[in-house]
Amino acid sequence: MTRVVQADYLVVGAGAAGMAFTDALIDHSNARVALVDRRHGVGGHWLDAYPFVRLHQASAFYGVASTLLGRGQLQHRGPESGLHERADSAEICSYYSHILTDRMLESDRVEFLPNCSYLPTHQILSRVSGQLLQVPPDCRVVDARYLSPDIPANNSAPFEVADGTRVIPVGDLARIDLAPSQYVIVGSGKTASDACVWLLSHGVEAVNICWIRPREPWLLNRAVVQPDPAVFLGMAADIMEAAAAAPSLEELFLRMEDAGIMVRIDRSLTPTMAKTPTLAKWELEQLRTIEHVVRLGHVRQAETGRITLEQGSVPTAKDAVIVHCAASGLKYPPVIPIWSRTAITLQPIRAGFPCFGAALAGYVEATRDDDAEKNRLCPATPYPNSLADWALMNLLGTRASMSFNSEPDIKAWADGVAINPARLPPERDRTSELQDVLTRLKVQVPRGLAGLARLS
C-alpha cells in the first residue's frame, strides 16, 4: 500500500536553498514539511565538493537564518588575518547535519526523505527500494533545485578526451600519488582559481602549471564583503557612486577596481566574465605568478601531448594531468516569479546571497497569504555572467531590497539574521562610521540605480 506523506509543503532539494527555506518556514509557522533529496543526506553539492574547497564568503553569510555557521569570529592567523572565518566543506556538511537533526527533526514537523526523487505526479520514489510515496494534492511544492550548481565531481569534462589522456575532476587533485611534470587547469572561475592556489600552496612551481582560461574574470575583493555593515554598505555606496558616473560597463568595473571593490588577475586585459566570486589579496598574488596562461577559447579535445581549443592548439607534457574545473557552477535559467500556481521556485532576491533569499522566501511564505503580494515584495533576481548581467543583478537586487525592507516586520526579521549581508543594528548601536555610510547611501542609491539601468 502506498504511504501518504503528511505534509503541508514538499521541499524538493535539501541543499543550501531548501534548508534555508525550511528553517525559516518552520520558525514562523506551524507547517509540516517533507524534505526530499536524491542524495543520502542534507547539504546538497557540498556532499560531493572537492576536499579543499572553502566558502568564498564569510561563514556568517551562509547557512540558515536561525543558526550561525561557525563562531562569528575573525581569523587571527594566516594570510587572511582580520577577515571573517570561512568554513570548509567538512564544517558545512556537519553544520547542515546538525540543523537537520537538532532543529528540524526535533521539531517533529519535518520529515527527511533521502535517496529519493520527486515525480511530477505528486509522488516520491525511493532510489534505493523503489517504494512509491504519495504527497497530498494540496501539499505545496517548493522547488529548491532550479539553480542547483553543476560541479566537476558529478559532470564529465565538457570536451572530448582521447584514450590514454589523463583528465581528472578537480577533487582528485587531493588524491594524486605520482607528481606529473605539468598540471593543466581548465576553467576560468572560482574552482579553477582554488585548484591553482592549492597546487601552489603544496609546492608545485608556477612554471609547471598551465592555466587554460577561456575568459578573463572580474572578482570581488574579499576584504569588502564582510559581516560589518559599515564595510559592506560602504562597498554598496561605492558601487552606486561608480554606476552613477560611469559612461560604460567597462568604465564601471575599472572605477570599482580603483575603489578596491573589484580585482582582476591580469591588469593588462579587460575581463568579460563577471560571476564575481570573492578573492583575497594573497590568492591574487599567487595566481599572478602563473605565466603560462592559454586564451584560445574553450577546450574541444584533450589528447596526450596536445590540447585543441576553439582558436588553436597547445602542446602539453606527455605525462600532464589535465584538471577539469569547467562545470557551470552558476546556472542561468529564466528568472521567473518565485510564487506560482504550481510551485514555489527558490531564487536569489537581493543581489546574490542565495541562502538569505531562500530564508526570506520562507519567512514571507509563513507570514503572508497572497502570492501576488509575495512576488511584489520579493521579486527574483538573476545570477550574473557578463558585465551587463552583473549590472542588471545589482539593479534588480537593490530594487528588491527596497521592496521587502518597506515592510516593518520583514525589515525587523532581516536585520536580525546574520545571513543578511546588509543587516543593520539598532540605531543606538550604530557607529559614526556607519551613520556616514548610510548618509552616503541615501544620496547615491537613486543616482546609482539610474546609472545601472542605463548601463544594463
C-alpha positions as CSV (number, residue, x, y, z in Angstrom):
1,M,0.0,0.0,0.0
2,T,1.3,3.4,-0.9
3,R,2.1,5.5,2.1
4,V,0.8,9.1,2.1
5,V,3.4,11.6,3.4
6,Q,1.6,14.0,5.8
7,A,3.0,17.5,4.9
8,D,1.8,21.0,4.0
9,Y,5.0,21.6,2.0
10,L,7.2,19.3,-0.1
11,V,10.7,20.9,-0.4
12,V,12.5,19.3,-3.3
13,G,16.2,19.6,-2.7
14,A,18.0,19.6,0.7
15,G,20.9,21.8,-0.3
16,A,21.5,25.4,0.9
17,A,18.3,26.9,-0.5
18,G,16.0,24.1,0.6
19,M,17.4,24.1,4.1
20,A,17.2,27.9,4.5
21,F,13.6,28.0,3.3
22,T,12.5,25.1,5.6
23,D,14.3,26.6,8.6
24,A,12.6,30.0,8.2
25,L,9.2,28.4,7.4
26,I,9.0,26.2,10.5
27,D,10.3,29.0,12.6
28,H,7.4,31.3,11.7
29,S,4.5,28.9,11.1
30,N,3.1,25.5,12.2
31,A,3.6,24.0,8.8
32,R,4.7,20.4,8.3
33,V,7.4,19.8,5.8
34,A,8.6,16.8,3.8
35,L,12.2,17.4,2.7
36,V,13.3,15.2,-0.2
37,D,16.7,14.8,-1.8
38,R,18.3,12.4,-4.2
39,R,21.5,12.3,-2.1
40,H,21.9,10.4,1.2
41,G,22.0,13.5,3.4
42,V,21.4,17.2,3.6
43,G,23.9,19.8,2.3
44,G,23.4,19.5,-1.5
45,H,26.5,19.8,-3.6
46,W,28.7,20.2,-0.5
47,L,28.4,16.4,0.0
48,D,30.3,16.0,-3.3
49,A,32.6,19.0,-3.3
50,Y,36.3,18.9,-3.8
51,P,38.0,18.3,-0.4
52,F,40.0,21.6,-0.3
53,V,37.0,23.9,-1.1
54,R,36.1,26.7,1.3
55,L,33.3,29.2,1.2
56,H,34.5,32.2,-0.8
57,Q,32.4,34.4,1.5
58,A,32.3,34.8,5.3
59,S,30.7,31.8,7.1
60,A,28.2,34.2,8.7
61,F,26.6,34.9,5.3
62,Y,25.9,31.2,4.7
63,G,23.5,28.6,6.1
64,V,20.1,29.0,7.7
65,A,18.6,32.1,9.5
66,S,18.2,30.5,12.9
67,T,21.7,29.2,13.5
68,L,25.1,30.8,12.8
69,L,27.5,28.8,10.7
70,G,30.8,28.9,12.6
71,R,31.6,31.1,15.6
72,G,31.3,34.6,14.0
73,Q,35.0,35.2,14.6
74,L,37.8,37.0,12.8
75,Q,40.8,35.0,11.6
76,H,43.8,35.7,13.8
77,R,46.4,33.8,11.9
78,G,47.4,33.3,8.3
79,P,47.1,35.4,5.2
80,E,43.5,36.4,5.9
81,S,44.1,37.6,9.4
82,G,41.5,40.3,10.2
83,L,38.9,38.8,7.8
84,H,36.0,36.7,9.0
85,E,36.3,32.9,9.1
86,R,35.3,30.8,6.0
87,A,34.1,27.3,6.6
88,D,35.4,24.3,4.7
89,S,33.3,21.5,3.2
90,A,33.5,19.3,6.3
91,E,32.3,22.0,8.6
92,I,29.5,22.9,6.2
93,C,28.3,19.3,5.9
94,S,28.5,18.9,9.7
95,Y,26.5,22.1,10.2
96,Y,23.7,21.0,7.9
97,S,23.6,17.6,9.5
98,H,23.1,19.2,13.0
99,I,20.5,21.6,11.6
100,L,18.5,18.6,10.3
101,T,18.8,16.5,13.5
102,D,18.8,19.1,16.3
103,R,16.4,21.6,14.8
104,M,14.2,20.2,12.0
105,L,13.6,16.6,13.1
106,E,13.5,17.6,16.7
107,S,10.6,19.9,15.9
108,D,8.6,16.9,14.8
109,R,7.3,18.9,11.9
110,V,9.9,17.9,9.3
111,E,10.3,14.5,7.7
112,F,13.5,13.9,5.7
113,L,13.3,11.5,2.7
114,P,16.9,10.9,1.5
115,N,17.9,8.9,-1.7
116,C,14.6,9.8,-3.2
117,S,13.3,11.5,-6.4
118,Y,10.2,13.7,-6.7
119,L,7.9,12.8,-9.5
120,P,5.6,15.4,-11.1
121,T,2.6,13.3,-10.2
122,H,2.9,14.3,-6.5
123,Q,4.8,11.1,-5.8
124,I,8.2,10.4,-4.2
125,L,10.2,7.4,-5.5
126,S,12.9,5.8,-3.3
127,R,16.1,5.3,-5.4
128,V,17.1,2.5,-3.1
129,S,14.0,0.4,-2.5
130,G,11.7,1.5,-5.4
131,Q,9.0,2.3,-2.9
132,L,6.5,5.0,-4.0
133,L,5.2,7.6,-1.5
134,Q,2.2,9.8,-2.2
135,V,2.0,13.5,-1.4
136,P,-1.4,15.1,-0.6
137,P,-2.8,17.0,-3.6
138,D,-3.0,20.3,-1.6
139,C,0.7,20.0,-0.5
140,R,2.6,23.0,-1.8
141,V,5.8,22.1,-3.8
142,V,8.9,24.1,-3.2
143,D,11.5,23.7,-6.0
144,A,14.9,24.2,-4.4
145,R,16.7,22.7,-7.5
146,Y,16.1,25.4,-10.1
147,L,19.5,26.9,-9.7
148,S,21.4,23.8,-8.4
149,P,25.0,24.1,-9.5
150,D,26.8,21.6,-11.7
151,I,30.2,20.5,-10.2
152,P,33.1,18.6,-11.8
153,A,32.6,15.6,-9.4
154,N,29.2,14.9,-11.0
155,N,29.7,16.1,-14.5
156,S,32.1,14.9,-17.2
157,A,34.6,17.2,-18.8
158,P,32.8,19.3,-21.5
159,F,35.3,18.3,-24.2
160,E,36.4,15.1,-26.0
161,V,39.1,13.1,-24.2
162,A,41.3,10.8,-26.3
163,D,42.2,7.3,-25.0
164,G,45.1,7.3,-22.6
165,T,44.8,11.0,-21.7
166,R,44.8,11.7,-18.0
167,V,41.9,14.0,-17.2
168,I,40.6,14.3,-13.6
169,P,37.9,16.3,-11.8
170,V,39.4,18.9,-9.5
171,G,38.6,16.8,-6.4
172,D,41.0,14.1,-7.5
173,L,43.9,16.6,-7.1
174,A,43.9,15.7,-3.4
175,R,44.4,12.0,-4.3
176,I,47.4,12.5,-6.7
177,D,50.1,9.9,-5.7
178,L,52.6,10.4,-8.5
179,A,53.6,14.0,-9.4
180,P,53.4,14.8,-13.1
181,S,55.8,17.3,-14.7
182,Q,52.8,19.6,-15.6
183,Y,49.3,20.4,-14.4
184,V,46.8,21.8,-16.9
185,I,44.0,23.7,-15.2
186,V,40.9,24.1,-17.4
187,G,38.4,26.8,-16.3
188,S,38.1,30.5,-15.6
189,G,36.1,30.6,-12.4
190,K,36.4,30.1,-8.6
191,T,37.1,26.3,-8.9
192,A,40.0,26.8,-11.2
193,S,41.4,29.6,-9.0
194,D,41.1,27.3,-6.0
195,A,42.9,24.5,-7.9
196,C,45.8,26.8,-8.8
197,V,46.2,28.2,-5.3
198,W,46.0,24.6,-3.8
199,L,48.8,23.4,-6.2
200,L,51.0,26.4,-5.4
201,S,50.5,26.0,-1.7
202,H,51.6,22.4,-2.0
203,G,54.9,23.2,-3.5
204,V,54.1,23.0,-7.2
205,E,56.2,25.5,-9.1
206,A,54.2,28.1,-11.1
207,V,56.2,27.2,-14.2
208,N,54.7,23.7,-14.0
209,I,51.1,24.9,-14.2
210,C,49.4,25.7,-17.5
211,W,46.1,27.6,-17.0
212,I,43.5,27.5,-19.7
213,R,41.3,30.5,-19.2
214,P,38.6,30.8,-21.9
215,R,37.5,34.2,-20.4
216,E,39.1,36.7,-18.0
217,P,37.1,37.1,-14.8
218,W,36.3,40.1,-12.6
219,L,36.4,39.1,-8.9
220,L,35.3,40.8,-5.7
221,N,37.9,41.8,-3.2
222,R,37.0,39.6,-0.2
223,A,38.1,42.4,2.2
224,V,35.0,44.5,1.4
225,V,32.5,41.6,1.5
226,Q,32.5,41.2,5.3
227,P,29.8,41.0,8.1
228,D,30.5,44.5,9.2
229,P,27.7,46.9,8.0
230,A,30.0,49.8,7.7
231,V,32.3,47.8,5.4
232,F,29.6,46.0,3.3
233,L,27.3,49.0,2.9
234,G,30.3,51.2,2.3
235,M,31.0,49.0,-0.7
236,A,27.4,49.3,-1.8
237,A,27.7,53.1,-1.7
238,D,30.9,53.0,-3.7
239,I,29.2,50.8,-6.3
240,M,26.3,53.2,-6.6
241,E,28.7,56.2,-6.9
242,A,30.7,54.4,-9.7
243,A,27.5,53.4,-11.5
244,A,26.2,56.9,-11.5
245,A,29.3,58.3,-13.0
246,A,30.5,55.5,-15.4
247,P,29.9,56.1,-19.1
248,S,30.2,52.4,-19.9
249,L,30.2,49.0,-18.3
250,E,33.9,48.6,-18.8
251,E,34.4,52.0,-17.0
252,L,32.1,50.9,-14.2
253,F,34.3,48.0,-13.4
254,L,37.5,50.0,-13.7
255,R,36.1,52.5,-11.3
256,M,35.2,49.7,-8.9
257,E,38.7,48.4,-9.2
258,D,40.1,51.8,-8.3
259,A,37.7,51.8,-5.3
260,G,39.1,48.5,-4.1
261,I,35.9,46.5,-4.8
262,M,36.9,44.5,-7.9
263,V,40.1,42.8,-8.8
264,R,41.4,41.1,-12.0
265,I,44.2,38.6,-12.3
266,D,45.8,40.2,-15.4
267,R,45.6,44.0,-15.3
268,S,46.6,44.3,-19.0
269,L,43.3,42.7,-20.1
270,T,39.7,43.8,-19.7
271,P,37.6,40.9,-18.3
272,T,34.3,39.9,-19.9
273,M,33.2,37.5,-17.2
274,A,31.6,38.8,-14.0
275,K,30.3,36.0,-11.9
276,T,32.4,37.7,-9.2
277,P,33.3,35.2,-6.5
278,T,35.5,36.8,-3.8
279,L,39.2,36.6,-3.8
280,A,41.8,37.6,-1.1
281,K,44.9,39.7,-1.9
282,W,47.2,36.7,-1.1
283,E,45.3,34.5,-3.5
284,L,45.5,37.2,-6.2
285,E,49.3,37.5,-5.7
286,Q,49.7,33.7,-6.0
287,L,47.6,33.5,-9.2
288,R,49.6,36.2,-10.8
289,T,52.7,34.0,-10.6
290,I,51.3,31.6,-13.2
291,E,52.6,33.0,-16.5
292,H,51.6,30.1,-18.8
293,V,48.0,31.2,-19.5
294,V,46.2,30.0,-22.6
295,R,43.5,32.2,-24.0
296,L,42.3,30.4,-27.1
297,G,38.7,29.8,-26.2
298,H,37.1,26.6,-24.7
299,V,38.8,23.2,-24.9
300,R,37.5,21.0,-27.7
301,Q,39.7,17.9,-27.3
302,A,42.4,16.7,-24.9
303,E,44.9,14.1,-26.0
304,T,48.3,13.0,-24.8
305,G,50.7,15.8,-25.6
306,R,48.2,18.3,-27.0
307,I,45.0,20.2,-26.3
308,T,42.9,21.5,-29.1
309,L,40.8,24.7,-28.4
310,E,38.3,26.8,-30.3
311,Q,41.1,29.1,-31.7
312,G,44.1,26.8,-31.9
313,S,46.0,24.1,-30.0
314,V,48.8,24.0,-27.4
315,P,51.4,21.3,-26.6
316,T,51.4,19.7,-23.2
317,A,53.8,17.4,-21.4
318,K,53.3,13.7,-22.2
319,D,52.6,13.0,-18.5
320,A,50.4,16.1,-17.9
321,V,47.4,15.9,-15.6
322,I,44.5,17.8,-17.0
323,V,42.3,19.1,-14.2
324,H,38.6,19.6,-15.2
325,C,37.3,22.7,-13.4
326,A,34.9,23.6,-16.2
327,A,31.4,22.7,-14.8
328,S,28.9,25.5,-14.7
329,G,28.7,26.3,-11.0
330,L,26.1,29.0,-11.6
331,K,23.0,28.4,-13.6
332,Y,21.2,30.9,-15.8
333,P,17.6,29.7,-16.5
334,P,15.0,32.3,-17.0
335,V,14.1,34.4,-14.0
336,I,10.5,33.5,-13.1
337,P,8.2,34.5,-10.2
338,I,9.1,32.7,-7.0
339,W,5.4,32.1,-6.3
340,S,3.3,30.4,-9.0
341,R,0.3,28.2,-9.2
342,T,2.3,25.0,-9.5
343,A,5.3,25.7,-7.2
344,I,7.4,28.0,-5.1
345,T,10.7,28.2,-7.1
346,L,13.6,29.4,-5.0
347,Q,15.9,32.1,-6.5
348,P,18.0,34.9,-5.1
349,I,16.1,38.0,-4.1
350,R,18.7,40.6,-3.2
351,A,21.8,40.7,-5.4
352,G,23.4,37.2,-4.8
353,F,23.4,35.6,-1.4
354,P,21.1,32.6,-2.1
355,C,20.8,31.5,1.5
356,F,19.3,34.8,2.5
357,G,17.0,34.8,-0.5
358,A,15.7,31.3,0.3
359,A,15.2,32.1,4.0
360,L,13.5,35.4,3.1
361,A,11.1,33.4,0.9
362,G,10.4,31.1,3.8
363,Y,9.7,33.9,6.2
364,V,7.4,35.7,3.7
365,E,5.6,32.4,2.9
366,A,4.9,31.9,6.6
367,T,3.7,35.4,7.2
368,R,1.7,36.4,4.0
369,D,-1.3,34.8,2.3
370,D,-1.4,36.4,-1.2
371,D,1.1,35.1,-3.8
372,A,0.9,38.3,-5.8
373,E,1.8,40.3,-2.8
374,K,4.7,37.9,-2.0
375,N,6.0,38.3,-5.6
376,R,5.7,42.1,-5.3
377,L,7.7,42.1,-2.1
378,C,10.3,39.5,-3.2
379,P,11.0,39.6,-6.9
380,A,13.6,37.1,-8.1
381,T,17.0,38.3,-9.4
382,P,19.4,36.5,-11.7
383,Y,22.9,35.3,-11.2
384,P,25.5,37.3,-13.3
385,N,27.7,36.0,-16.1
386,S,28.7,39.1,-18.2
387,L,29.3,42.7,-17.1
388,A,25.8,43.6,-18.2
389,D,24.3,40.7,-16.2
390,W,26.2,42.0,-13.1
391,A,24.8,45.5,-13.5
392,L,21.3,44.1,-14.0
393,M,21.6,41.8,-10.9
394,N,22.5,44.8,-8.8
395,L,19.8,47.0,-10.2
396,L,17.1,44.4,-9.6
397,G,18.5,43.2,-6.3
398,T,18.6,46.8,-4.9
399,R,15.1,47.4,-6.0
400,A,14.0,44.1,-4.4
401,S,15.8,45.1,-1.1
402,M,13.9,48.4,-1.1
403,S,10.7,46.5,-1.6
404,F,10.9,43.9,1.1
405,N,12.5,46.4,3.6
406,S,9.5,48.6,3.2
407,E,7.5,46.1,5.3
408,P,8.4,46.7,9.0
409,D,8.2,43.1,10.1
410,I,10.3,41.8,7.2
411,K,12.9,44.5,7.8
412,A,13.0,43.6,11.6
413,W,13.4,39.9,10.7
414,A,16.1,40.7,8.1
415,D,18.1,42.9,10.4
416,G,18.1,40.1,13.0
417,V,19.6,37.3,10.8
418,A,23.4,37.0,10.2
419,I,22.9,35.7,6.6
420,N,21.6,39.1,5.6
421,P,24.8,40.9,4.5
422,A,23.1,44.3,4.7
423,R,21.5,43.9,8.1
424,L,21.6,47.0,10.3
425,P,22.0,47.2,14.1
426,P,19.5,49.2,16.2
427,E,20.1,53.0,15.8
428,R,21.5,53.3,19.3
429,D,24.3,50.8,18.4
430,R,25.3,52.4,15.1
431,T,28.8,53.9,14.9
432,S,29.5,57.3,13.4
433,E,31.2,55.5,10.5
434,L,28.1,53.5,9.8
435,Q,25.9,56.7,10.0
436,D,28.2,58.4,7.5
437,V,27.8,55.3,5.2
438,L,24.0,55.4,5.5
439,T,24.0,59.1,4.6
440,R,26.1,58.4,1.5
441,L,23.8,55.6,0.5
442,K,20.7,57.8,0.8
443,V,22.3,60.2,-1.7
444,Q,24.0,57.6,-4.0
445,V,21.3,54.9,-4.4
446,P,18.9,56.9,-6.6
447,R,21.8,58.1,-8.8
448,G,23.3,54.6,-8.9
449,L,20.1,52.9,-9.8
450,A,19.7,55.3,-12.7
451,G,23.2,54.5,-13.8
452,L,22.8,50.7,-13.5
453,A,19.6,50.9,-15.6
454,R,21.4,52.9,-18.3
455,L,24.3,50.5,-18.3
456,S,22.4,47.2,-18.2
